[in-house]
């Protein structure tokens, strides 16, 4: 059974940095995709970044150039390095894992890709979250 445990959240002033970690267990061939999402009370869960087991990170526009997603497959750990934090980044941050999805491209060519930052319902496994608070 897949279990995800986030850590590294906290309070920081605007412009500061934090590094989130997600320790994963029970991962297998069926869960090559991992991602970070965030949510504030009263708002929908927002995708932050995704990454495949072999790399290929993807980011939501609002964090490009500031956040870096990475993973250590040997240690089964997902990371999110967050720099130049802004008050708008304040949220509960969640780690997620899931399977590849089918994607049909030009001429009907089939490929398999990780669900995007807008597809939180495609991720099957979730951690409990870690709070990030950025004060201005």
RAKA-V807549 format. One record per residue. N is the residue number from 1. RES is the residue in one small letter. PSI is psi in radians with two decimals (* if undefined). OMEGA is omega as a letter, one per 20 degrees, with the letter a starting at -180 (none if undefined). D_CENTER is the distance of its C-alpha to the mean C-alpha in Angstrom with 1 decimal. Layout:
# RAKA-V807549
n: {N;N}
res: {RES;RES}
psi: {PSI;PSI}
omega: {OMEGA;OMEGA}
d_center: {D_CENTER;D_CENTER}
This chain:
# RAKA-V807549
n: {1;2;3;4;5;6;7;8;9;10;11;12;13;14;15;16;17;18;19;20;21;22;23;24;25;26;27;28;29;30;31;32;33;34;35;36;37;38;39;40;41;42;43;44;45;46;47;48;49;50;51;52;53;54;55;56;57;58;59;60;61;62;63;64;65;66;67;68;69;70;71;72;73;74;75;76;77;78;79;80;81;82;83;84;85;86;87;88;89;90;91;92;93;94;95;96;97;98;99;100;101;102;103;104;105;106;107;108;109;110;111;112;113;114;115;116;117;118;119;120;121;122;123;124;125;126;127;128;129;130;131;132;133;134;135;136}
res: {x;x;x;x;x;x;x;x;x;x;x;x;x;x;x;x;x;x;x;x;x;x;x;x;x;x;x;x;x;x;x;x;x;x;x;x;x;x;x;x;x;x;x;x;x;x;x;x;x;x;x;x;x;x;x;x;x;x;x;x;x;x;x;x;x;x;x;x;x;x;x;x;x;x;x;x;x;x;x;x;x;x;x;x;x;x;x;x;x;x;x;x;x;x;x;x;x;x;x;x;x;x;x;x;x;x;x;x;x;x;x;x;x;x;x;x;x;x;x;x;x;x;x;x;x;x;x;x;x;x;x;x;x;x;x;x}
psi: {2.32;2.30;2.40;2.28;2.01;2.68;2.93;-0.09;2.98;-2.91;2.41;2.68;2.72;2.39;-0.22;-3.06;2.66;2.68;2.03;2.56;2.65;1.92;2.15;2.52;2.69;0.17;2.56;-2.86;-0.35;-0.08;1.13;-0.19;2.36;2.74;2.82;2.33;2.87;2.73;2.42;2.69;2.30;-0.01;2.78;2.68;2.33;2.32;2.46;-0.91;2.64;2.76;2.42;2.81;-0.66;0.09;-2.46;1.09;2.67;2.49;2.63;2.60;-0.62;-0.26;-0.04;2.35;-0.21;-0.64;2.59;2.14;2.44;2.91;2.57;1.74;-0.57;-0.61;-0.01;0.85;2.37;2.48;2.73;1.88;2.11;2.03;2.87;0.85;2.53;2.81;-0.52;-0.23;-0.11;2.17;2.97;2.23;2.31;2.47;2.48;2.70;2.60;-3.10;2.88;2.71;2.71;2.49;2.21;2.13;-2.70;2.52;0.36;0.26;2.28;2.32;2.93;2.21;2.83;2.51;2.54;3.14;-0.31;0.07;0.96;-0.47;-0.12;-0.17;2.25;-0.46;2.43;2.57;-3.10;-0.27;2.72;2.33;2.33;2.18;2.14;2.11;2.47;*}
omega: {a;r;a;a;a;r;r;r;r;r;a;r;r;a;a;a;r;r;r;r;r;r;a;r;r;a;r;a;a;a;a;a;r;a;r;r;r;a;r;a;r;a;r;r;a;r;r;a;r;r;r;r;a;r;r;r;r;a;r;a;a;a;a;a;a;a;r;r;r;r;r;a;r;a;a;a;r;a;r;r;a;r;r;a;a;a;r;r;r;a;r;a;a;r;a;r;a;a;r;r;r;r;r;a;a;r;r;a;a;r;r;a;r;r;a;a;r;a;a;a;r;r;a;a;a;r;a;r;r;a;r;r;a;a;a;none}
d_center: {19.5;15.8;14.8;11.7;12.6;10.7;13.0;13.7;13.7;17.0;19.3;19.8;22.0;21.0;20.7;19.5;16.6;14.3;12.3;9.9;10.1;9.3;12.5;12.8;16.2;17.9;15.6;17.8;18.5;17.3;13.6;12.9;9.5;6.2;2.7;1.5;5.0;8.2;11.8;15.3;18.5;20.0;17.3;15.1;11.4;9.7;6.8;5.6;4.6;5.2;7.6;10.8;12.7;15.1;13.0;12.8;9.7;9.4;8.9;10.2;13.7;13.7;11.6;13.1;15.3;14.0;10.5;9.9;7.2;9.4;10.4;13.9;15.0;18.2;16.9;14.1;11.7;8.2;8.3;7.3;10.8;11.7;15.2;17.7;16.1;17.8;18.9;16.8;13.6;15.0;13.0;11.8;8.2;6.9;5.4;6.4;8.6;11.1;14.0;14.9;16.7;20.0;20.5;24.0;24.9;28.2;31.2;29.3;27.6;25.0;21.8;18.7;15.2;11.7;11.1;10.1;8.1;11.3;11.6;9.9;13.2;12.9;10.5;13.0;11.8;10.2;10.7;13.1;11.1;12.1;13.9;13.9;17.2;18.4;22.2;24.1}
